[in-house]
Amino acid sequence: SGNVQSLLNFSMQAPYSCFYKLFLGCASLIYPPEFPATTLSGSCYYSTFYDCSALLTAPALPATALAGECYKYMFYHCSSLTAMPALPATALSYHCYKDMFNGCASMASMAVLPAPVLAANCYEDMFINCRSLTGIEVNFTSWTGFTNATNNWVYGVSAAGTFTKPADLPEEYGASRIPSGWTIINK
């Protein structure tokens, strides 16, 4: 564990594909090492914890500007993950969060997504089958600015929750918009 943490701490920068599939399928991994990078490159954390079914917590993810596919599939099917990390990024790139929490059925969290502008496929399939998700707060004001930015992002989420949004964001419902049955809060 110490050697892995030393590797991850080598820099505050995550080079292209550097931790791609690092812990893929590690069914016994419960607590992850720290991921301190604040500058990300494309695909840097792609599938890092894919199928780590025992993972209980997520590392902090402090980057505020994301590269293409940087968090894609990062926690895919981490069915024991109970809380999501803070996601402070305000500058997104294509596929940056695609399928990030797909299948995280135990994740009872409020997702706060502060980005004011989306990117192509950035949130696509992000929360599929997150049956315990309690809410989502967004900061963007258009569903249609980029190709498939929220395509199927809330398919299979819980039947009740809270969706907090800017008043300018249209109230559209379905798997690619606001989950049907959720309470709307305009900010």
Disulfide bonds with the S-S distance in Angstrom:
none
